[in-house]
Amino acid sequence: MRDIIINNQLDEATKKILMQEKELKDKDKKIKELEQEVEYLKGQILGKNKKIFGKSSEKSIDISVFDEAEKNSDKKVEEPEIEEITYSRKKPSNYVGKKENLKELEVVEIIHEIDEKNCEKCNLELKSIGTKEKQILKYIPARVYIEKHISHSYKCSCDEVIVSAQKPKTLLHKSLASNELLSHVINLKYQHALPLYRQENYFKMLGVNISRQTLSNWIMYASDELKKVCDFMKNDLIKSNYIQADETTVQVINEKGEETKSKKYMWLYKNKNIVIFDYQKTRSSSCPKNFLGDYKGYLQTDGYSGYNSVSNAKRVYCLAHIRRKYHEILVTLNDNAKKNSISMVAFNYCNKLYDIERQIRDEYSKEDNFYEVRKSIRNEKSKGILIEFMDFVERNIEDSAPKLKNALQYSKKLLPSMMLILEDGSIEIDNNGAERAIKPFVIGRKNWLFSNTSKGANASAIIYSIIESAKCNNLLVEKYLLYVIDKLSNDEDVDICDIVPYSSTLPNELKLT
């Protein structure tokens, strides 16, 4: 009986110990979860502070755990007895001297002579012994004036023939605005992000009062005329094999003058030579579907699933967005934590791929068969890194901290499509081209804050499309705008394919040298 009691007591003690052990494990697990949550929240706060107050650059973090030994080892180098420090500085390969920068400018020569050419001592004639030159870069301030055109008409005595001299035509034929003034106003607003209320003051300083309402009307009427150029470019874009896309918000005032609660969006689609902005009221997947239709080429975007509605397109994602997830984690870590971080290894995988792209661009960008060369080198060097990277993500995705796990899951989703860059050398490794093209709109949005109506937002989309396409093709934007406006004003049968920014028939004086 005593043994039974003792056994029961032992069983009770054992159960109690097991329960205490379980409670300790649960508490340890809870503590670990709370620690992870604290680290995650600290990372969120640091990330937000970095985004608001820090630099936006995603330059490589200067800690390498990927190939540190192989990278720095050289057995042939002897150890120096005395430390020797040297410094050399090279001009960048794209350095252009001062004279080279100015060689395309008009040169006006002004000769300076002395008044008295006889010696003041012996009165003999002075002989020329040479000249000295000094170049000054001059600026002529803008000038606004009225150009009055008087057209004479003539009549024959037979009363059957009347002939009138032709007056120059302007795009806004019922307006005072010349084509030069119109192109200048458009360029100031859309390339230099100068809002119309500032332009109103700008012109006032030049001695002419032009209200912002008048300036706005000019832009609206001009966009109606320029739409045919934009539509032509859109058709050519959709025929291309490779398109990048991005989108951003835009604030639009409704007909009652009130801010709309729902977000409006400016979508962007581009290839090498064409940029098209498309204003839409939503971020719905129907927007890219309606714009691109049955597009069957490569479509490169960020990870937004709305682009999946373009079902026939081959989706290519963006390595910069993948790398950015790890960069956001690394900037919150100290140096010791970075060395042991999975994020650092993933970040370095991305940098390895970028190094290969940089090497290809530096060595072969001027080759006629650049895309074929890039495809070949990618299959030789980048393919293996992509496969290793995907395997690394798969192995480390479990049991990671929340923010790292999100980054790895994002990589797992996007990395397989990056293999498509091995199929076509014209595909870029990231979507940065689209982000750079949409940035002028974002900068302009900070200045002019909103569009008054949907019609104004559509007008902006048309003009931004033409200006950003001109920049893609290295054109002088204001000169090109004037050229197009002149053609549309004076040539009723103008062939649009001859005036688009990527036309081979454009005059050389429109091109940036």
C-alpha positions as CSV (number, residue, x, y, z in Angstrom):
1,M,0.0,0.0,0.0
2,R,2.8,2.3,0.9
3,D,4.5,1.6,-2.4
4,I,1.3,2.5,-4.3
5,I,1.1,5.8,-2.4
6,I,4.8,6.6,-3.2
7,N,4.3,5.7,-6.9
8,N,1.2,7.9,-7.0
9,Q,3.2,10.8,-5.4
10,L,6.0,10.2,-7.9
11,D,3.5,10.3,-10.8
12,E,2.0,13.5,-9.6
13,A,5.5,15.0,-9.2
14,T,6.5,13.9,-12.6
15,K,3.3,15.4,-14.1
16,K,3.9,18.6,-12.3
17,I,7.5,18.8,-13.6
18,L,6.4,18.0,-17.1
19,M,3.7,20.7,-16.9
20,Q,6.3,23.2,-15.5
21,E,8.6,22.3,-18.4
22,K,5.8,22.8,-20.9
23,E,5.0,26.1,-19.3
24,L,8.6,27.2,-19.5
25,K,8.8,26.1,-23.2
26,D,5.6,28.1,-23.9
27,K,7.0,31.1,-22.1
28,D,10.3,30.8,-24.0
29,K,8.4,30.5,-27.3
30,K,6.3,33.6,-26.3
31,I,9.4,35.5,-25.3
32,K,11.1,34.6,-28.7
33,E,7.9,35.7,-30.6
34,L,7.8,39.0,-28.6
35,E,11.6,39.5,-29.3
36,Q,11.0,38.9,-33.0
37,E,8.0,41.3,-32.9
38,V,10.1,44.0,-31.1
39,E,12.9,43.6,-33.7
40,Y,10.3,43.8,-36.5
41,L,8.8,46.9,-35.1
42,K,12.2,48.5,-34.5
43,G,13.0,47.7,-38.1
44,Q,9.8,49.3,-39.2
45,I,10.5,52.5,-37.3
46,L,14.1,52.6,-38.5
47,G,13.0,51.9,-42.0
48,K,10.4,54.7,-41.9
49,N,13.0,57.1,-40.5
50,K,15.4,56.1,-43.2
51,K,12.8,56.6,-45.9
52,I,11.8,60.1,-44.5
53,F,15.2,61.4,-43.4
54,G,17.9,59.3,-45.0
55,K,19.3,58.9,-48.5
56,S,17.2,56.9,-51.0
57,S,20.2,55.3,-52.7
58,E,20.5,51.6,-52.7
59,K,24.2,51.5,-53.2
60,S,26.0,48.3,-52.2
61,I,26.6,47.8,-48.5
62,D,30.4,47.7,-47.9
63,I,30.4,44.3,-46.2
64,S,30.9,41.2,-48.3
65,V,30.3,37.7,-47.1
66,F,29.7,36.3,-50.5
67,D,33.2,35.8,-51.9
68,E,35.4,37.8,-49.5
69,A,38.3,35.4,-49.4
70,E,38.4,34.8,-53.2
71,K,37.9,38.4,-54.0
72,N,40.8,39.7,-51.9
73,S,43.3,36.9,-52.1
74,D,46.4,37.0,-54.3
75,K,49.2,34.6,-53.4
76,K,51.8,36.2,-55.7
77,V,51.8,39.5,-53.8
78,E,54.5,39.7,-51.2
79,E,53.8,41.2,-47.8
80,P,55.3,44.8,-47.7
81,E,57.8,45.7,-45.0
82,I,56.8,49.4,-45.0
83,E,53.2,50.5,-45.6
84,E,53.1,52.7,-48.7
85,I,50.1,54.9,-49.4
86,T,49.5,56.3,-52.9
87,Y,46.7,58.3,-54.4
88,S,45.7,58.7,-58.0
89,R,42.7,60.4,-59.5
90,K,41.4,59.7,-63.0
91,K,38.9,61.8,-65.0
92,P,35.7,59.8,-65.6
93,S,35.6,58.1,-69.0
94,N,32.7,60.3,-70.0
95,Y,34.5,63.5,-69.1
96,V,34.0,66.3,-71.5
97,G,36.2,69.4,-71.4
98,K,34.8,72.9,-71.3
99,K,35.5,73.6,-75.0
100,E,34.0,70.3,-76.0
101,N,30.8,71.3,-74.2
102,L,30.5,74.5,-76.0
103,K,31.6,73.5,-79.5
104,E,28.0,73.5,-80.9
105,L,27.3,77.0,-79.9
106,E,27.4,80.0,-82.2
107,V,30.6,82.1,-81.9
108,V,30.4,85.8,-82.3
109,E,33.9,87.3,-82.7
110,I,34.5,90.8,-81.4
111,I,37.9,92.4,-82.3
112,H,39.4,94.9,-79.9
113,E,41.9,97.4,-81.4
114,I,43.9,100.2,-79.8
115,D,43.1,103.7,-80.8
116,E,46.6,105.0,-81.3
117,K,48.9,102.8,-83.4
118,N,52.0,105.0,-83.2
119,C,54.7,104.8,-80.5
120,E,54.2,107.5,-77.9
121,K,57.9,108.0,-77.6
122,C,59.3,107.9,-81.2
123,N,56.1,108.2,-83.1
124,L,56.9,105.2,-85.3
125,E,54.1,102.8,-86.4
126,L,53.5,99.9,-84.0
127,K,53.8,96.4,-85.3
128,S,51.4,93.5,-84.5
129,I,53.1,90.8,-82.3
130,G,50.1,88.6,-81.7
131,T,46.6,88.3,-80.2
132,K,45.1,87.0,-77.0
133,E,41.7,85.3,-76.7
134,K,39.1,85.2,-74.0
135,Q,35.8,83.4,-74.3
136,I,32.7,84.5,-72.4
137,L,29.5,82.5,-72.3
138,K,26.7,85.1,-73.0
139,Y,23.1,84.9,-72.2
140,I,20.3,86.9,-73.9
141,P,17.3,87.4,-71.5
142,A,13.9,86.4,-72.8
143,R,11.9,89.0,-74.6
144,V,8.2,89.0,-75.3
145,Y,6.8,91.3,-78.1
146,I,3.9,91.5,-80.5
147,E,4.5,90.5,-84.1
148,K,1.9,92.2,-86.2
149,H,1.3,90.5,-89.6
150,I,-0.4,92.6,-92.3
151,S,-1.5,90.6,-95.3
152,H,-2.1,92.5,-98.5
153,S,-4.9,91.4,-100.9
154,Y,-5.0,92.2,-104.6
155,K,-7.8,92.2,-107.1
156,C,-7.8,92.1,-110.9
157,S,-9.7,94.7,-112.9
158,C,-11.8,91.8,-114.3
159,D,-13.3,91.4,-110.8
160,E,-12.8,87.6,-111.1
161,V,-9.4,87.1,-109.4
162,I,-8.5,88.1,-105.8
163,V,-5.1,87.1,-104.4
164,S,-4.1,87.5,-100.8
165,A,-0.6,87.1,-99.2
166,Q,-0.4,84.1,-96.8
167,K,-0.1,84.9,-93.1
168,P,1.9,82.4,-90.9
169,K,-0.4,79.8,-89.3
170,T,-0.4,79.0,-85.6
171,L,-1.7,75.9,-83.8
172,L,-4.1,78.0,-81.8
173,H,-5.3,80.1,-84.7
174,K,-7.8,82.1,-82.7
175,S,-5.3,82.9,-80.0
176,L,-2.6,85.5,-79.5
177,A,-0.2,82.6,-78.6
178,S,2.6,82.0,-81.2
179,N,3.9,78.5,-81.6
180,E,7.2,79.6,-79.9
181,L,5.3,80.9,-76.9
182,L,3.1,77.8,-76.7
183,S,6.0,75.4,-76.8
184,H,7.8,77.4,-74.2
185,V,4.8,77.4,-71.8
186,I,4.4,73.6,-72.3
187,N,8.1,73.0,-71.7
188,L,8.2,75.1,-68.5
189,K,5.2,73.2,-67.0
190,Y,5.9,69.6,-68.1
191,Q,9.7,69.4,-68.3
192,H,10.7,71.9,-65.7
193,A,7.6,71.4,-63.4
194,L,6.8,75.1,-63.2
195,P,3.1,75.5,-62.3
196,L,1.0,78.0,-64.2
197,Y,0.6,80.4,-61.3
198,R,4.4,80.7,-61.2
199,Q,4.5,81.1,-65.0
200,E,1.9,83.9,-64.6
201,N,4.4,85.8,-62.4
202,Y,7.3,84.8,-64.7
203,F,5.6,86.5,-67.7
204,K,4.6,89.5,-65.5
205,M,8.3,90.0,-64.9
206,L,8.8,90.1,-68.7
207,G,6.2,92.9,-69.0
208,V,3.2,90.9,-70.1
209,N,0.1,89.9,-68.1
210,I,-1.1,86.4,-69.1
211,S,-3.5,84.8,-66.6
212,R,-3.1,81.2,-65.5
213,Q,-6.6,80.6,-66.9
214,T,-5.4,81.6,-70.4
215,L,-2.2,79.6,-70.0
216,S,-4.3,76.6,-69.0
217,N,-6.6,77.0,-72.0
218,W,-3.6,77.1,-74.3
219,I,-2.3,73.8,-72.9
220,M,-5.8,72.1,-73.2
221,Y,-6.2,73.2,-76.8
222,A,-2.7,72.1,-77.7
223,S,-3.2,68.7,-76.1
224,D,-6.2,68.1,-78.4
225,E,-4.0,68.7,-81.4
226,L,-1.1,66.7,-80.0
227,K,-3.3,63.7,-79.2
228,K,-2.9,62.3,-82.8
229,V,0.9,62.1,-82.3
230,C,0.4,60.3,-78.9
231,D,-2.1,57.9,-80.4
232,F,0.3,57.0,-83.2
233,M,3.1,56.3,-80.6
234,K,0.7,54.2,-78.6
235,N,0.0,51.9,-81.6
236,D,3.7,51.5,-82.3
237,L,4.4,50.7,-78.6
238,I,1.8,47.9,-78.5
239,K,3.4,46.4,-81.6
240,S,6.8,46.2,-79.9
241,N,8.2,43.0,-78.3
242,Y,9.1,44.4,-74.9
243,I,7.3,46.9,-72.6
244,Q,8.0,48.2,-69.1
245,A,5.1,49.5,-67.0
246,D,4.6,51.4,-63.7
247,E,1.9,53.5,-62.0
248,T,1.5,56.3,-59.5
249,T,-1.2,58.3,-57.8
250,V,-2.6,61.6,-59.0
251,Q,-5.0,64.0,-57.2
252,V,-7.9,65.3,-59.3
253,I,-10.5,67.9,-58.3
254,N,-14.1,67.0,-59.2
255,E,-16.6,69.2,-61.1
256,K,-17.7,70.8,-57.8
257,G,-14.2,71.9,-57.0
258,E,-13.8,69.3,-54.2
259,E,-11.1,66.8,-53.6
260,T,-12.1,63.3,-54.7
261,K,-11.8,60.7,-51.9
262,S,-10.8,57.9,-54.2
263,K,-7.2,57.8,-55.6
264,K,-6.7,58.4,-59.3
265,Y,-3.8,56.9,-61.1
266,M,-1.3,57.8,-63.9
267,W,-0.1,54.6,-65.6
268,L,3.1,54.5,-67.7
269,Y,4.1,52.2,-70.5
270,K,7.4,52.4,-72.3
271,N,10.0,50.7,-74.5
272,K,13.3,51.9,-75.7
273,N,12.0,54.9,-77.7
274,I,8.4,55.5,-76.6
275,V,6.8,56.5,-73.3
276,I,3.0,56.7,-73.0
277,F,1.2,58.0,-69.9
278,D,-2.4,56.9,-69.4
279,Y,-4.7,58.5,-66.9
280,Q,-7.2,56.2,-65.2
281,K,-9.6,56.6,-62.3
282,T,-8.6,53.4,-60.5
283,R,-5.7,51.0,-60.1
284,S,-7.9,48.1,-61.3
285,S,-6.4,45.3,-63.3
286,S,-8.8,46.3,-66.1
287,C,-6.6,49.4,-66.8
288,P,-3.5,47.6,-68.2
289,K,-5.9,45.0,-69.8
290,N,-7.8,47.7,-71.7
291,F,-4.6,49.6,-72.7
292,L,-2.5,46.6,-73.9
293,G,-5.4,44.4,-75.1
294,D,-4.0,41.1,-76.4
295,Y,-0.4,42.1,-76.1
296,K,1.8,39.0,-76.4
297,G,5.3,40.3,-75.8
298,Y,7.4,40.7,-72.6
299,L,5.8,42.9,-69.9
300,Q,8.2,44.0,-67.1
301,T,6.7,45.5,-63.9
302,D,7.0,45.4,-60.2
303,G,5.2,42.7,-58.2
304,Y,1.7,44.2,-58.5
305,S,-0.7,41.4,-59.5
306,G,-3.0,43.8,-61.5
307,Y,-0.8,43.4,-64.5
308,N,-1.6,39.6,-64.6
309,S,-4.8,40.7,-66.4
310,V,-2.7,41.0,-69.6
311,S,-3.0,37.2,-69.8
312,N,-1.1,36.7,-73.1
313,A,2.0,38.7,-72.0
314,K,5.2,37.1,-70.7
315,R,5.6,38.6,-67.2
316,V,9.1,39.8,-66.3
317,Y,9.7,41.2,-62.8
318,C,12.2,43.7,-61.5
319,L,15.5,42.8,-59.7
320,A,15.7,46.2,-58.1
321,H,12.4,45.6,-56.2
322,I,13.7,42.3,-55.0
323,R,17.0,43.8,-53.8
324,R,15.2,46.7,-52.2
325,K,13.4,44.4,-49.7
326,Y,16.8,43.2,-48.4
327,H,18.3,46.7,-48.4
328,E,15.4,47.9,-46.2
329,I,16.4,45.2,-43.6
330,L,20.2,45.8,-43.9
331,V,20.0,49.6,-43.2
332,T,18.4,48.8,-39.8
333,L,21.3,46.4,-38.7
334,N,24.7,47.1,-37.2
335,D,27.9,45.9,-38.9
336,N,28.1,42.6,-36.8
337,A,24.5,41.7,-37.5
338,K,25.0,42.4,-41.2
339,K,27.9,39.9,-41.4
340,N,25.7,37.1,-40.2
341,S,22.5,38.2,-41.9
342,I,20.7,36.1,-44.6
343,S,19.6,39.5,-46.0
344,M,23.3,40.3,-46.8
345,V,23.8,37.1,-48.7
346,A,20.6,37.7,-50.7
347,F,21.6,41.3,-51.3
348,N,25.0,40.2,-52.6
349,Y,23.3,37.7,-55.0
350,C,21.5,40.7,-56.5
351,N,24.7,42.7,-56.7
352,K,26.5,39.8,-58.5
353,L,23.8,40.0,-61.2
354,Y,24.1,43.8,-61.4
355,D,27.9,43.5,-61.7
356,I,27.5,41.3,-64.8
357,E,25.0,43.7,-66.3
358,R,27.4,46.6,-65.7
359,Q,30.3,44.8,-67.2
360,I,28.3,43.9,-70.4
361,R,27.1,47.5,-70.7
362,D,30.6,49.0,-70.3
363,E,32.3,46.6,-72.7
364,Y,29.7,46.0,-75.4
365,S,27.1,48.8,-75.4
366,K,28.5,50.3,-78.7
367,E,28.4,46.9,-80.5
368,D,25.7,46.6,-83.2
369,N,24.8,43.1,-81.9
370,F,24.6,44.3,-78.3
371,Y,21.4,42.4,-77.4
372,E,22.8,39.1,-78.8
373,V,26.0,39.5,-76.8
374,R,24.1,40.3,-73.7
375,K,21.9,37.3,-74.1
376,S,24.9,35.0,-74.6
377,I,26.8,36.4,-71.5
378,R,23.7,36.2,-69.3
379,N,23.3,32.5,-70.2
380,E,27.0,31.9,-69.4
381,K,27.3,33.9,-66.2
382,S,23.9,35.0,-64.8
383,K,21.9,31.8,-65.2
384,G,23.9,29.9,-62.5
385,I,23.6,32.8,-60.1
386,L,19.8,33.0,-60.6
387,I,19.5,29.3,-59.9
388,E,21.7,29.5,-56.8
389,F,19.7,32.5,-55.6
390,M,16.3,30.7,-56.0
391,D,17.7,27.7,-54.1
392,F,19.0,29.9,-51.3
393,V,15.6,31.6,-50.9
394,E,13.9,28.2,-50.8
395,R,16.2,26.9,-48.1
396,N,15.9,29.9,-45.8
397,I,12.3,30.9,-46.1
398,E,11.1,28.9,-43.1
399,D,11.8,30.0,-39.5
400,S,12.9,33.5,-40.5
401,A,12.0,36.7,-38.8
402,P,8.8,38.3,-40.2
403,K,10.3,41.0,-42.3
404,L,13.0,38.7,-43.7
405,K,10.4,36.1,-44.4
406,N,8.3,38.6,-46.3
407,A,11.4,39.5,-48.4
408,L,12.2,35.9,-49.1
409,Q,8.6,35.1,-50.0
410,Y,8.6,38.1,-52.4
411,S,11.8,36.8,-54.0
412,K,10.3,33.3,-54.3
413,K,7.4,34.8,-56.2
414,L,9.3,37.0,-58.5
415,L,12.7,35.2,-59.2
416,P,11.4,32.5,-61.5
417,S,10.3,35.1,-64.0
418,M,13.7,36.6,-64.0
419,M,14.9,33.6,-66.0
420,L,13.1,35.3,-69.0
421,I,16.1,37.7,-69.3
422,L,18.0,34.7,-70.7
423,E,15.6,34.5,-73.6
424,D,16.0,38.0,-75.0
425,G,18.9,40.4,-74.6
426,S,16.7,43.5,-75.1
427,I,15.0,42.9,-71.7
428,E,16.5,44.9,-68.9
429,I,17.3,43.3,-65.5
430,D,15.0,45.8,-63.7
431,N,12.1,48.1,-64.2
432,N,14.2,51.2,-63.4
433,G,13.6,52.7,-66.9
434,A,9.9,53.0,-66.2
435,E,10.5,54.4,-62.7
436,R,12.9,57.1,-64.2
437,A,10.4,58.0,-66.9
438,I,7.5,58.5,-64.3
439,K,9.7,60.5,-61.9
440,P,9.3,63.8,-63.8
441,F,5.5,63.4,-63.3
442,V,6.0,62.7,-59.6
443,I,8.2,65.8,-59.3
444,G,5.7,67.9,-61.2
445,R,2.9,66.6,-59.0
446,K,4.7,68.0,-55.9
447,N,4.7,71.5,-57.5
448,W,1.2,71.7,-59.0
449,L,-0.4,69.3,-56.4
450,F,-3.5,68.3,-58.4
451,S,-5.3,68.4,-61.8
452,N,-8.5,70.5,-61.9
453,T,-10.5,67.9,-63.9
454,S,-10.1,64.5,-65.5
455,K,-9.8,66.3,-68.8
456,G,-6.8,68.2,-67.4
457,A,-5.2,64.9,-66.2
458,N,-5.7,63.4,-69.7
459,A,-4.2,66.5,-71.3
460,S,-1.2,66.1,-69.0
461,A,-0.9,62.4,-69.9
462,I,-0.7,63.4,-73.7
463,I,2.0,66.1,-73.2
464,Y,4.1,64.1,-70.7
465,S,4.1,61.2,-73.3
466,I,5.5,63.4,-76.0
467,I,8.1,65.1,-73.8
468,E,9.4,61.9,-72.1
469,S,9.6,60.2,-75.5
470,A,11.6,63.1,-76.8
471,K,14.0,62.8,-73.9
472,C,14.3,59.0,-74.5
473,N,15.4,59.8,-78.1
474,N,17.9,62.5,-77.0
475,L,16.0,65.5,-78.5
476,L,16.0,69.1,-77.4
477,V,12.5,69.1,-75.9
478,E,11.4,72.7,-76.5
479,K,12.9,72.8,-80.1
480,Y,11.2,69.4,-80.8
481,L,7.8,70.7,-79.4
482,L,8.1,73.8,-81.7
483,Y,8.9,71.6,-84.7
484,V,5.9,69.4,-84.1
485,I,3.6,72.3,-83.4
486,D,4.8,74.1,-86.6
487,K,4.2,71.0,-88.7
488,L,0.7,70.5,-87.3
489,S,-0.1,74.2,-87.9
490,N,1.2,74.5,-91.5
491,D,0.9,71.1,-93.1
492,E,-2.6,69.7,-93.3
493,D,-1.3,66.5,-94.9
494,V,1.6,66.0,-92.5
495,D,2.6,62.3,-92.1
496,I,2.6,61.6,-88.3
497,C,5.3,59.0,-88.6
498,D,7.7,61.7,-89.8
499,I,7.3,63.9,-86.7
500,V,7.2,61.3,-83.8
501,P,10.3,61.5,-81.5
502,Y,11.9,58.3,-82.9
503,S,11.5,59.3,-86.6
504,S,14.7,59.0,-88.6
505,T,13.7,62.0,-90.7
506,L,13.9,64.6,-87.9
507,P,16.4,67.4,-88.5
508,N,19.7,67.1,-86.8
509,E,19.3,70.5,-85.1
510,L,16.6,68.9,-82.9
511,K,19.0,66.3,-81.5
512,L,21.0,66.7,-78.3
513,T,24.7,66.6,-79.0
